[in-house]
Amino acid sequence: MRKIYYLKTCDTCKRIIKSLPSTEGFEFQDIKEFPITVQQLDALRDLTGSYEALFSKRAKLYKEMGLKDIQLAESDFKRFILEHYTFLNRPVIVIGDQAFVGNSPKVIEQVLKRMANEQ
């Protein structure tokens, strides 16, 4: 499977997608227009090992809701991601049995290496 969960209004997502050597064969899901489902989130958790790995602690709502001041459990991370798209750390790029989460240079480098190895 090759899929990208992203936000089409996010300049960072657009920049990262544009930096990929090819997006041929990728399915794109704008998480605002087509919210992530429980099944999709569970599958991503299986690839990453936790809901927390998929959760964005840089989201504006994270601070506004005071979530940074409380201890969140895995079930909380899951619930918040399902309740509001902004809590999904994006983009999430799935290639085969790996999910690459977020926009750090290290993550993007890993995506590019994986894509190069597939060619």
N, C-alpha and C positions, 0 to 999 in steps of 0.2 A: 504494500500500500504506500502511496505517496500522496500526502495531504498537507495542506498548510491552513492552520487556523489563524486568522488575522483580523484586523480591523481596517476596512478600506479607507477610513478617514485618518488613519495613523501614518504620519510621515515616516516614522522609523520603520514600520512594517513595509511600506512601499519601497523605501530605500534598500532594505534587506532583500526583498523579493527581486528587485531590479538587479542586485549584485550577484544573484545566482546565475551560473553559466547557462542554465536552461530550466524552464518551468514546464517543459513538455512532460506530459504524463502525470502532472500534479492535479489533484482536486483542490479547489479553493473553497473555504467556508468563512464568510464574513460573519463573525460571532455576534455582531449587533443585529444583522438582518436575519440570520439563522442561528439562534442561540444553541450553545452546546447542549447535547442531551445527556442524561444520566449514563446511558450506555457508552457514549463517546468519552465522557469524563472518566468512567471506570476503566475503559481501555487505555486511556492515556496514563492513568495512575498505575496500571499494570506495567507499562513501559518505563515509567520514571521512578516507581517505587513508593510514591506518596502523593497525596493531594497538595501538601505543602510545597513540593517542588514545582507545582503548576500555578501556585498562588503568587500574585503580585503584591508585595508589601510596599511598592512605590505608588500604588493607586491612590488617587486623591481621597476616595471614600474610606480607605483604610485608616487614614488619620482623622478624617471628619467624624467617623463613627467611633473613634477612640479604641479601635481594635489593637493598636500598637501597645496599649496599656494593659491588655489582658492576655492570659495564656490561652491560645486557641488549640483545640484538638483537631485531629484529622477530619472528623465529621464536620467541624466548623468550617474548615477550609473548603471542603466539598460543597457544603450548603451555600457559602458565600459566592463561590464560583458559579454555581447554578442560578443563584438569585440575580447576579449582575455581571454582565460580560467584562466589566472593567477589572474584575478580580483575577481574570485569567492572564497570567504572564505571557505576553505575546511578542513575536509570533511563536506558534508551536508548529514545528516542521517535523512531520513523520515520514521517515524513509525506512520501509521494511519493518524491522523489529526494533527500531530506535526512534525515540522522540527527542528533539532538540528544542529546549524551552528558553525563551527570552531573546534578548538582543545584545548580549555582551559580545565583544570581539572574540572571546574564546569559544563561545557557542557557535558563532557564525563560521569560525575557522573549522570547527568540527563538522559542520554541515558541508562545507566545501570539500573537505577531505573525503567524507563519505561519498559525495557525489562523484568525485574524481576516481575513487576506487571502483565505482560501479560501471565506469565507462570502459 
